[in-house]
Structures are given as structure tokens and as C-alpha cells.
Amino acid sequence: MTDVPNSADSPTAVKYSPLHSIHEQLGATFTDFAGWMMPVRYTSDLAEHHAVRTTAGIFDISHMAEIHVRGADAGAFLDFALAGKLSGIALAQAKYSLLLNEAGGIIDDLVTYRLADDHFLVVANAGNRFAAANALMERAAGFDVAVTDESDDYALIAVQGPVSRAILEATAGLTDFATPLDELKYYRETAATFHGTDLIIGRTGYTGEDGFELYIHVDAAAALWAALTVAGEPLGLVPAGLACRDTLRLEAGMPLYGHELNLTTFPVQAGLGRVVALSKEGDFVGRSAIESGPDAGARVLVGLAAEGRRAGRADYLIFNGDTEVGVITSGALSPTLGHPIAMAYVDDDVSEVGTELHIDVRGSRIAASVVSLPFYKREA
Amino acid sequence: MAEKSQLQYTAEHEWVLVEGNIATVGITDFAAGKLGDIVFVDLPKVGDTVAEGKIVGEIESTKSVGELFAPVAGTIVEANDAVSDSPELVNSDPFGAGWLVKIEFTELPSMLSLDEYTALSGE
């Protein structure tokens, strides 16, 4: 056996979630994720995956970064700093966006919530916290805004799965919803309180299911986790780790920074051309590079589906006959679908849905077809 | 299922049960736990000749791929078809129903005791 991670060699500067002791009590297995010691699974990543698809899972994603943007120019500033038109979103609306560099590459992918006319919350990936915060602060020059990285104040708990709303509605102490949850639409947020502590609840997630993300002060996080668990267990809620979060987001066709997205990939290659608001007025960082676009024939992100049980994984090469035409960025045996799936960058001329290609799985060739993304879509 | 103390171990997180000139091989609970849910097992065929320390199979979980090394040189006399059909047996019963292969050998290399292996795996 190889590839068994050695849990003893973690760096000393490792960060711990405010919920770490709860995870230890639950018997979680931990992994180093972007410098954070986070739960990778509690019991079985397959069981946790299926729970999210059928009932619900509760995730600790406190490693995510929370950056506030406040000020009269907040909307105009984000229109300049990010690829999307954030000034155009309604109060309490959320929007997926990209932080680009001047060359059109992706510094991070983010979700931004509009908390007030002049106040936005930008949520960045843990591994890009400082890159994102620094870029936003640099770009703030000349705008009437204050950009503050408040990540250390926040815990972030995600409840994901078809019974998520019932769980939140049954959670003791969770009250004062500005918008009732049965009226809260997808990609909207509401203020609420938990035993007097303010929190923000977004109807957002990274699993392809209905669900909520709860932003709360670190001091109240353990009590909130406990209350959600008490309310949720009768409804089938289970603690869920990062392993199933990865297979869930892969099935849902959602990119993961560092795999599908990086500093040299253009949004259009990743299928995210719609996220870049080229029609918005004024300049934004990366606009001129995006307008020239990537080189003709640049590789594009596709979905691949195969038969059997051997999965192609990140960095495995894709072949068309004897010609190398691409590389996998994420792959797994899909727990929901029961067959291997992967996201891969392939040459433009072999990216049509239905194209038959091969994955080199450690020396053997596995047939795979280009399929449309996402692999899995929940029933409306 | 044999007592853990009766088994020998390798640094590759395999256990070996020696009975006569037959070595039964599996992976440890530590290794299975680290891999996560095992979803695919690729084992050598009966009659294959294997060399000590060489890769003879693969164990895939949802998250990663582990390689199975032959802890002893010899001939595969049995492969556990049950784990090919139900890879989760390696998680649920790694020292019992989740065994992987039986190798007929002529010479046994030096392997680790349970205490030595436990110290190695940091459990």
C-alpha cells in the first residue's frame, strides 16, 4: 500500500476550526486543507454523500474566507474588482463571480452577498484568502470603500440536502428571520439570530442540492452546530466531511479552485464566460485580456463519463487514438450515478458532446465519452 | 479472522498471515481507514508469479488510489473474488473477509511485528 497520508507530518502552523473539538468527539478523520485541519469524513464518505442527496448533511466549512466591502462605492468598486456586475444584484441576493488578474487568469472564484445597498460580503476559498483579500484591498484605491478581511471572526456551517429547510425551521434558538425560509429563494440570503447572536443564512451551497450556509461568529458556532444536529438527526442529518463535499460538487459540475480554475485559465475555457460581464460599463481588472480571449484552439473544460468502476483522476491524460488531447482535473467513481465521471480540459476540436476519447488510467486505456455538465441535477 | 498479534506486517500497510508455505495478504484497518470507502479492487490472477515488493494490484477509494505490493515472492494461488464484487469488505472486515490474495512462497522475507507496525503507523 502507498499513498496513505501520514497524519503525523502536518505543519506546526496548522489552523483549527472553532468546531474542531466537536469533530474529534464525532471521531472524524482529518485532512490538511489549505493549512486547515478539517474533517475529511466521519464514518463513510459514500454514506455521507448519499445522505446529502437523500436527506441532509452538515458540513464545517469554517476555513472559507469572509471579506466585507462597505462604503458608498461598494457596488462600483466590485464592478471594477470582480468579473461580474455586482452593483446589479438586488438586496439580499448572492452572485457567483470571479476575481481575475490583468492577464484574464483566475485568482479566485467567489460568492458575493449583498447585505445592504452599500455593504457586500465576499466569500473566498481558504487557500486564496490572502490573495483575494490583498487584491481587493489594492483595487480599492480611489473608491469610497473599506475592505476588511474578517475571516477569523466567522465560522461557516453548511446544511445541504433535500430536508435542509425543515432542519433549520426545527432548530431551537434560530429565530428572527428577515425573510422566512419558505420564501427565501435560491442564491438569496437572510439575516437571522441564534440565541441573540446575529447570523447570515444564504440559500447557497456546493453540493448540487438545496441547502443553506450559515455564517456566524466563532463563539456561537459550536452551540449552533449542536442545535442543528439535534433538530436534524430525526430527519436524517449526518455530519459530512470534505471527501463527500468533493464528490458532491463534482457530480454537480462545480469547479474547484486549483483543479478546474487557476491563474492561467481563462473563464471561457472553464465554461464560465457567462460570469464575466463584458457588457457592463467601465473597466474591470482583466477586461482587455478577456476581450482578446485565449488563443484559438485553447483547451476547454468538458465532462467525461466512463463505464466500469475504474475512475480517471486529476492529472490523468486524455487520448484521441494515439494523440494526447487533454488532462483530467477532477475525477471519481460517481457515488450517485455508479460510474466514473471526470472533468477535464481537452482540445477544442474534441470537446463536442458525444466525442469518444480514452483516459490513460495508470497504463490502461479506458473509453470515455464527452458529456454535458452537470453530471447530476436535482429534480426541481 | 486471525488475531492481529499473529500477523506480520509491511511498511506498505499490508498484513500477512503465514500458514505453511501460504501467505494470506490484506491491508490493515489503518490503511483502509486512511483510504476511505474502497470502491474498486484490482487483484492479480491465480497462477501469476509475483516478485517481492512489486506492485500486483490496486485498491481505489472514492478519494485516492493505493497500490498493492507483493510482500513475498511466489505464485498467486487464490484471489479473493468476494472483494472484487464487494470492495467495501476491505473497509468492513480488513483482517477477515476483506483479505486480498494468497501467495505460495518458498522463502519468507523479514517483516514487521504488530508492535513494530503500530509504531510505524503512529496509531
Chai-1 contact restraints between the chains, C-beta under 6 A:
chainA,res_idxA,chainB,res_idxB,connection_type,confidence,min_distance_angstrom,max_distance_angstrom,comment,restraint_id
A,M1,B,E12,contact,1.0,0.0,6.0,A-B,restraint_1
A,M1,B,H13,contact,1.0,0.0,6.0,A-B,restraint_2
A,M1,B,E14,contact,1.0,0.0,6.0,A-B,restraint_3
A,M1,B,I27,contact,1.0,0.0,6.0,A-B,restraint_4
A,M1,B,A31,contact,1.0,0.0,6.0,A-B,restraint_5
A,M1,B,G66,contact,1.0,0.0,6.0,A-B,restraint_6
A,T2,B,E67,contact,1.0,0.0,6.0,A-B,restraint_7
A,D3,B,S64,contact,1.0,0.0,6.0,A-B,restraint_8
A,D3,B,G66,contact,1.0,0.0,6.0,A-B,restraint_9
A,V4,B,H13,contact,1.0,0.0,6.0,A-B,restraint_10
A,V4,B,A31,contact,1.0,0.0,6.0,A-B,restraint_11
A,V4,B,K34,contact,1.0,0.0,6.0,A-B,restraint_12
A,A8,B,G122,contact,1.0,0.0,6.0,A-B,restraint_13
A,R41,B,G36,contact,1.0,0.0,6.0,A-B,restraint_14
A,S44,B,D37,contact,1.0,0.0,6.0,A-B,restraint_15
A,D45,B,G36,contact,1.0,0.0,6.0,A-B,restraint_16
A,D45,B,D37,contact,1.0,0.0,6.0,A-B,restraint_17
A,D45,B,T62,contact,1.0,0.0,6.0,A-B,restraint_18
A,L46,B,D37,contact,1.0,0.0,6.0,A-B,restraint_19
A,A243,B,G36,contact,1.0,0.0,6.0,A-B,restraint_20
A,A243,B,K63,contact,1.0,0.0,6.0,A-B,restraint_21
A,T247,B,T62,contact,1.0,0.0,6.0,A-B,restraint_22
A,R309,B,F40,contact,1.0,0.0,6.0,A-B,restraint_23
A,R310,B,F40,contact,1.0,0.0,6.0,A-B,restraint_24
A,A332,B,T62,contact,1.0,0.0,6.0,A-B,restraint_25
A,L333,B,V39,contact,1.0,0.0,6.0,A-B,restraint_26
